[in-house]
Amino acid sequence: MLVILGNILILGKVSRKWLVNIPAEIRKQFHIQEGDYLVWEVDKKHNVIVVRVIKDSLKILTGKYSDPNLTYDVVEDLAERITLREINASNRTRHAHSPCK
């Protein structure tokens, strides 16, 4: 782990099969669990990749819909919409606090 100008840099490595492990420090700090989503946002202007954690959208739905006739496709669609809503909310918050307007 490197600390440069207040930023913490943690080195990760891409495997032969293009997999990347999430370092334990990151998993613990952001409470990342199996089933959570990582959204990879490419910022070409600044040549960076921003990774956002989206908690498992299906867990969000637990208890909200008790209809036994719900199909997997319907639940998957609802989960996708919730995930997109979380991403959009996160983007609005980030841009509102961005010094680069």
Short mmCIF file of the C-alpha atoms (twelve columns), coordinates in Angstrom:
data_MODEL
# 
_entry.id   MODEL 
# 
loop_
_atom_site.group_PDB 
_atom_site.id 
_atom_site.type_symbol 
_atom_site.label_atom_id 
_atom_site.label_alt_id 
_atom_site.label_comp_id 
_atom_site.label_asym_id 
_atom_site.label_seq_id 
_atom_site.Cartn_x 
_atom_site.Cartn_y 
_atom_site.Cartn_z 
_atom_site.pdbx_PDB_model_num 
ATOM 1   C CA . MET A 1   0.000   0.000   0.000   1 
ATOM 2   C CA . LEU A 2   1.316   3.439   -0.949  1 
ATOM 3   C CA . VAL A 3   0.111   6.760   0.425   1 
ATOM 4   C CA . ILE A 4   0.740   9.698   -1.911  1 
ATOM 5   C CA . LEU A 5   -0.583  13.178  -1.124  1 
ATOM 6   C CA . GLY A 6   -3.340  11.764  1.068   1 
ATOM 7   C CA . ASN A 7   -4.495  9.223   -1.511  1 
ATOM 8   C CA . ILE A 8   -4.132  5.530   -0.772  1 
ATOM 9   C CA . LEU A 9   -2.883  3.483   -3.708  1 
ATOM 10  C CA . ILE A 10  -3.254  -0.288  -3.531  1 
ATOM 11  C CA . LEU A 11  -1.692  -2.398  -6.246  1 
ATOM 12  C CA . GLY A 12  -3.741  -5.139  -7.904  1 
ATOM 13  C CA . LYS A 13  -2.833  -7.494  -10.716 1 
ATOM 14  C CA . VAL A 14  -4.751  -8.759  -13.740 1 
ATOM 15  C CA . SER A 15  -4.597  -12.548 -14.079 1 
ATOM 16  C CA . ARG A 16  -3.989  -14.525 -17.246 1 
ATOM 17  C CA . LYS A 17  -7.782  -14.886 -17.621 1 
ATOM 18  C CA . TRP A 18  -8.345  -11.121 -17.183 1 
ATOM 19  C CA . LEU A 19  -9.598  -11.427 -13.593 1 
ATOM 20  C CA . VAL A 20  -8.809  -8.836  -10.949 1 
ATOM 21  C CA . ASN A 21  -8.905  -9.543  -7.213  1 
ATOM 22  C CA . ILE A 22  -10.274 -6.868  -4.923  1 
ATOM 23  C CA . PRO A 23  -7.657  -6.211  -2.230  1 
ATOM 24  C CA . ALA A 24  -8.788  -6.998  1.327   1 
ATOM 25  C CA . GLU A 25  -8.349  -3.367  2.423   1 
ATOM 26  C CA . ILE A 26  -10.819 -2.237  -0.247  1 
ATOM 27  C CA . ARG A 27  -13.295 -5.074  0.438   1 
ATOM 28  C CA . LYS A 28  -13.352 -4.240  4.141   1 
ATOM 29  C CA . GLN A 29  -13.568 -0.464  3.756   1 
ATOM 30  C CA . PHE A 30  -16.490 -0.653  1.323   1 
ATOM 31  C CA . HIS A 31  -18.108 -3.776  2.839   1 
ATOM 32  C CA . ILE A 32  -17.987 -5.549  -0.522  1 
ATOM 33  C CA . GLN A 33  -19.637 -8.959  -0.425  1 
ATOM 34  C CA . GLU A 34  -20.271 -11.752 -2.889  1 
ATOM 35  C CA . GLY A 35  -23.145 -10.740 -5.164  1 
ATOM 36  C CA . ASP A 36  -22.400 -7.007  -5.043  1 
ATOM 37  C CA . TYR A 37  -21.892 -5.274  -8.375  1 
ATOM 38  C CA . LEU A 38  -18.888 -3.243  -9.464  1 
ATOM 39  C CA . VAL A 39  -19.595 -0.608  -12.084 1 
ATOM 40  C CA . TRP A 40  -16.554 0.357   -14.150 1 
ATOM 41  C CA . GLU A 41  -16.831 3.948   -15.417 1 
ATOM 42  C CA . VAL A 42  -14.237 4.955   -18.003 1 
ATOM 43  C CA . ASP A 43  -13.239 8.618   -17.827 1 
ATOM 44  C CA . LYS A 44  -11.350 9.083   -21.107 1 
ATOM 45  C CA . LYS A 45  -10.812 12.780  -20.497 1 
ATOM 46  C CA . HIS A 46  -8.709  12.093  -17.382 1 
ATOM 47  C CA . ASN A 47  -7.530  8.623   -18.479 1 
ATOM 48  C CA . VAL A 48  -8.894  6.909   -15.356 1 
ATOM 49  C CA . ILE A 49  -11.326 4.155   -14.484 1 
ATOM 50  C CA . VAL A 50  -13.701 4.825   -11.594 1 
ATOM 51  C CA . VAL A 51  -15.066 1.709   -9.913  1 
ATOM 52  C CA . ARG A 52  -18.303 2.054   -7.957  1 
ATOM 53  C CA . VAL A 53  -19.763 -0.523  -5.581  1 
ATOM 54  C CA . ILE A 54  -23.448 -1.297  -5.981  1 
ATOM 55  C CA . LYS A 55  -24.819 -3.531  -3.257  1 
ATOM 56  C CA . ASP A 56  -26.671 -6.599  -4.521  1 
ATOM 57  C CA . SER A 57  -29.867 -5.210  -6.064  1 
ATOM 58  C CA . LEU A 58  -31.728 -8.470  -5.504  1 
ATOM 59  C CA . LYS A 59  -31.210 -8.076  -1.746  1 
ATOM 60  C CA . ILE A 60  -32.863 -4.659  -1.997  1 
ATOM 61  C CA . LEU A 61  -35.959 -6.341  -3.426  1 
ATOM 62  C CA . THR A 62  -36.249 -8.873  -0.587  1 
ATOM 63  C CA . GLY A 63  -39.549 -8.359  1.157   1 
ATOM 64  C CA . LYS A 64  -40.773 -5.654  -1.215  1 
ATOM 65  C CA . TYR A 65  -42.582 -7.980  -3.568  1 
ATOM 66  C CA . SER A 66  -44.361 -11.007 -2.124  1 
ATOM 67  C CA . ASP A 67  -46.214 -12.013 -5.314  1 
ATOM 68  C CA . PRO A 68  -45.446 -15.734 -5.879  1 
ATOM 69  C CA . ASN A 69  -46.089 -15.262 -9.617  1 
ATOM 70  C CA . LEU A 70  -43.075 -13.026 -10.136 1 
ATOM 71  C CA . THR A 71  -40.780 -14.523 -12.737 1 
ATOM 72  C CA . TYR A 72  -36.996 -14.378 -12.724 1 
ATOM 73  C CA . ASP A 73  -37.087 -11.991 -15.701 1 
ATOM 74  C CA . VAL A 74  -39.372 -9.550  -13.887 1 
ATOM 75  C CA . VAL A 75  -37.178 -9.569  -10.777 1 
ATOM 76  C CA . GLU A 76  -34.020 -9.212  -12.876 1 
ATOM 77  C CA . ASP A 77  -35.559 -6.206  -14.663 1 
ATOM 78  C CA . LEU A 78  -36.491 -4.602  -11.336 1 
ATOM 79  C CA . ALA A 79  -32.990 -5.226  -9.981  1 
ATOM 80  C CA . GLU A 80  -31.432 -3.685  -13.083 1 
ATOM 81  C CA . ARG A 81  -33.607 -0.574  -12.778 1 
ATOM 82  C CA . ILE A 82  -32.678 -0.185  -9.099  1 
ATOM 83  C CA . THR A 83  -28.993 -0.584  -9.935  1 
ATOM 84  C CA . LEU A 84  -29.196 2.051   -12.688 1 
ATOM 85  C CA . ARG A 85  -31.042 4.410   -10.334 1 
ATOM 86  C CA . GLU A 86  -28.249 3.980   -7.743  1 
ATOM 87  C CA . ILE A 87  -25.577 4.655   -10.377 1 
ATOM 88  C CA . ASN A 88  -27.362 7.803   -11.574 1 
ATOM 89  C CA . ALA A 89  -27.764 9.059   -7.998  1 
ATOM 90  C CA . SER A 90  -24.086 8.393   -7.343  1 
ATOM 91  C CA . ASN A 91  -23.111 10.273  -10.524 1 
ATOM 92  C CA . ARG A 92  -25.230 13.280  -9.543  1 
ATOM 93  C CA . THR A 93  -23.629 13.363  -6.085  1 
ATOM 94  C CA . ARG A 94  -20.104 13.023  -7.489  1 
ATOM 95  C CA . HIS A 95  -20.618 15.775  -10.085 1 
ATOM 96  C CA . ALA A 96  -22.209 18.086  -7.518  1 
ATOM 97  C CA . HIS A 97  -19.033 17.849  -5.401  1 
ATOM 98  C CA . SER A 98  -16.582 17.810  -8.302  1 
ATOM 99  C CA . PRO A 99  -14.110 20.696  -8.409  1 
ATOM 100 C CA . CYS A 100 -13.896 20.269  -12.220 1 
ATOM 101 C CA . LYS A 101 -17.200 21.746  -13.375 1 
# 
